[in-house]
Amino acid sequence: METIKLQIPPNTIYLKSIRLLAASLASDIGFDIEEVEDIRVVVSEACNYKMSDEDIKIEFHVDDGFIQIRVSGKDREIEKENLKIQKLILEQLADKVEVVDDKIILTKEK
C-alpha cells in the first residue's frame, strides 16, 4: 500500500485539485468511471466539511482496487440539515465511513 499526504489551506479554490487527484488515483488503480465519480464526490464533501479556519490534511492510501481517504482538520460550523445531507452522501458513495477524533476516513474497494 502506498500513501500520499497533502495539506491545503482552508480555501475552496484548492478543492478542484484535490478532486482531480482523487479521481486520477482511483482511475489509475482500476476503478470504473462511476466509482471514480463517487470517490471524487466523497473527497470533496469531506473536505468541505473540514473547511474552517485551519489547514486540512488529506491522506490517500492506495493499493490495487482499494483507496482510503483520510481528511482531518477542524469541523466547519454548518447547519444540522446540511450535516445530515453530507453524511448521507458520504455513506451512499463510500463503502465505509468512519469518524475518528478530527478525522473522516472514507474507504472504497473495487
MOFEN-V911496 format. One record per residue. N is the residue number from 0. RES is the residue in one small letter. PSI is psi as a letter, one per 40 degrees, with the letter a starting at -180 (999 if undefined). OMEGA is omega as a letter, one per 40 degrees, with the letter a starting at -180 (NA if undefined). Layout:
n:N res:RES psi:PSI omega:OMEGA
n:N res:RES psi:PSI omega:OMEGA
This chain:
n:0 res:m psi:i omega:i
n:1 res:e psi:i omega:a
n:2 res:t psi:h omega:i
n:3 res:i psi:h omega:a
n:4 res:k psi:h omega:i
n:5 res:l psi:i omega:i
n:6 res:q psi:h omega:a
n:7 res:i psi:i omega:i
n:8 res:p psi:i omega:a
n:9 res:p psi:g omega:a
n:10 res:n psi:h omega:a
n:11 res:t psi:e omega:i
n:12 res:i psi:d omega:a
n:13 res:y psi:e omega:a
n:14 res:l psi:d omega:i
n:15 res:k psi:d omega:i
n:16 res:s psi:d omega:i
n:17 res:i psi:d omega:i
n:18 res:r psi:d omega:i
n:19 res:l psi:d omega:i
n:20 res:l psi:d omega:a
n:21 res:a psi:d omega:a
n:22 res:a psi:d omega:i
n:23 res:s psi:d omega:i
n:24 res:l psi:d omega:a
n:25 res:a psi:d omega:i
n:26 res:s psi:d omega:a
n:27 res:d psi:d omega:a
n:28 res:i psi:e omega:i
n:29 res:g psi:e omega:i
n:30 res:f psi:i omega:i
n:31 res:d psi:i omega:a
n:32 res:i psi:d omega:i
n:33 res:e psi:d omega:i
n:34 res:e psi:d omega:i
n:35 res:v psi:d omega:i
n:36 res:e psi:d omega:i
n:37 res:d psi:d omega:a
n:38 res:i psi:d omega:i
n:39 res:r psi:d omega:a
n:40 res:v psi:d omega:a
n:41 res:v psi:d omega:i
n:42 res:v psi:d omega:i
n:43 res:s psi:d omega:a
n:44 res:e psi:d omega:i
n:45 res:a psi:d omega:i
n:46 res:c psi:d omega:i
n:47 res:n psi:d omega:i
n:48 res:y psi:d omega:a
n:49 res:k psi:e omega:a
n:50 res:m psi:g omega:i
n:51 res:s psi:b omega:a
n:52 res:d psi:e omega:i
n:53 res:e psi:i omega:i
n:54 res:d psi:i omega:i
n:55 res:i psi:h omega:i
n:56 res:k psi:h omega:a
n:57 res:i psi:h omega:i
n:58 res:e psi:h omega:i
n:59 res:f psi:h omega:i
n:60 res:h psi:h omega:a
n:61 res:v psi:i omega:i
n:62 res:d psi:i omega:a
n:63 res:d psi:h omega:i
n:64 res:g psi:e omega:a
n:65 res:f psi:h omega:i
n:66 res:i psi:h omega:i
n:67 res:q psi:h omega:a
n:68 res:i psi:h omega:i
n:69 res:r psi:h omega:a
n:70 res:v psi:h omega:a
n:71 res:s psi:i omega:a
n:72 res:g psi:a omega:a
n:73 res:k psi:h omega:i
n:74 res:d psi:i omega:i
n:75 res:r psi:i omega:i
n:76 res:e psi:h omega:i
n:77 res:i psi:i omega:a
n:78 res:e psi:i omega:a
n:79 res:k psi:d omega:a
n:80 res:e psi:d omega:i
n:81 res:n psi:d omega:i
n:82 res:l psi:d omega:i
n:83 res:k psi:d omega:i
n:84 res:i psi:d omega:i
n:85 res:q psi:d omega:a
n:86 res:k psi:d omega:i
n:87 res:l psi:d omega:i
n:88 res:i psi:d omega:a
n:89 res:l psi:d omega:a
n:90 res:e psi:d omega:a
n:91 res:q psi:d omega:a
n:92 res:l psi:d omega:i
n:93 res:a psi:i omega:i
n:94 res:d psi:d omega:a
n:95 res:k psi:h omega:i
n:96 res:v psi:h omega:i
n:97 res:e psi:i omega:i
n:98 res:v psi:h omega:a
n:99 res:v psi:h omega:a
n:100 res:d psi:b omega:a
n:101 res:d psi:e omega:a
n:102 res:k psi:h omega:i
n:103 res:i psi:h omega:a
n:104 res:i psi:h omega:a
n:105 res:l psi:h omega:a
n:106 res:t psi:h omega:i
n:107 res:k psi:h omega:i
n:108 res:e psi:i omega:a
n:109 res:k psi:999 omega:NA
